[in-house]
């Protein structure tokens, strides 16, 4: 099976690529899927939410503490976590420091995945 890597393309390109991959491998035997490892990373905010929050209130109550949402200046920080799984189970989570690139990926792969 081939390795698929993110090259910074737009999400719609990736949706099409994933759909093509799924269709191309729809009839692959189970033994082939046992050789596949899936991986992804996610950004986790340490304070607050990743989305907009809305509050219904009267104009005179706009600064009432029950109608406000506390924030931390400059975002409060975040961490990026990378993980993987396959038919053999789940790998160890790994905290990503800095920007994830091919060299970092090759470095963390042996320490986070499972024995052969």
C-alpha positions, 0 to 999 in steps of 0.5 A: 500500500502507498503512503499518503502525506499532507502537501498543504492542498485545500480540503476539497482536494483531500476529500476527493483524494480520500474518496478515490483511495477508499474506492480504489481499495474497497475490495482489498483483502482483510490481510492488506488492511492489517498492514495499514496504520492511520495517523493524525494530529490535533490542536488542543486549546488549553483554555477556552473554546475553538469556536464562537459562543453567542449569548442572548441578552438584553442591551442593558445586561451586556456586561452582566457577568452571567452574560460574559465569557472569560478569556485569556489574552493571547489565547492561553496556549495550545498543544498539538498531539499526534497519534496512530492506530491500526488493526493491531491497536493504538499507538502512543500519543506524542506531543508535537513541539514546533512544526510537524514535517517529514523528518519529525514524522520519521523520528516519532514513528518508531517510538509511538507505533506498535511492535511488528 
